Amino acid sequence: MVKLAILFVIVAVVMGVLSFGGLVVGAALSILKIMFWVAAAIAIVLFVLGLTVYRAVT
């Protein structure tokens, strides 16, 4: 799960650079900002689960 968390962090960083860096304009900007926050939230959840629950199970 930590590997998935790292993947979502990378995805969130790429989307953050594109949206907050001003490289994308219009409706795509709004969608990209929402996707950034969703990917960041998923990364945090997976990272926490990977450090707590996954280690307890294995």
C-alpha positions in Angstrom: 0.0 0.0 0.0 2.9 2.3 0.6 3.9 1.9 -3.1 0.4 2.9 -4.1 0.6 5.9 -1.8 3.9 6.9 -3.4 2.3 6.6 -6.9 -0.6 8.8 -5.9 1.9 11.4 -4.5 3.7 11.5 -7.8 0.3 11.9 -9.6 -0.7 14.6 -7.3 2.6 16.5 -7.7 2.3 16.3 -11.5 -1.3 17.6 -11.4 -0.3 20.3 -8.9 2.5 21.5 -11.1 0.1 21.6 -14.1 -2.8 23.3 -12.4 -1.1 25.6 -9.8 1.8 26.5 -12.2 -0.5 28.1 -14.7 0.2 25.6 -17.5 -3.4 24.7 -18.0 -6.3 27.2 -18.4 -10.1 27.1 -18.6 -12.3 24.3 -17.5 -9.4 21.9 -17.4 -7.9 24.0 -14.6 -10.9 23.5 -12.4 -11.0 19.7 -13.1 -7.2 19.4 -12.6 -7.4 21.2 -9.2 -10.1 18.8 -8.0 -8.2 15.8 -9.2 -5.1 17.1 -7.4 -6.9 17.2 -4.1 -8.5 13.8 -4.6 -5.2 12.2 -5.5 -3.5 13.9 -2.5 -6.3 12.6 -0.1 -6.0 9.1 -1.6 -2.2 9.2 -1.1 -2.5 10.2 2.5 -5.1 7.5 3.3 -3.1 4.8 1.6 0.1 5.9 3.3 -1.6 5.8 6.8 -3.2 2.5 6.0 0.1 1.1 4.7 1.9 2.0 7.9 -0.8 0.8 10.3 -3.2 -1.8 9.1 -1.2 -3.5 6.4 1.7 -4.2 8.8 -0.6 -5.5 11.4 -2.1 -8.0 9.0 1.1 -9.3 7.6 
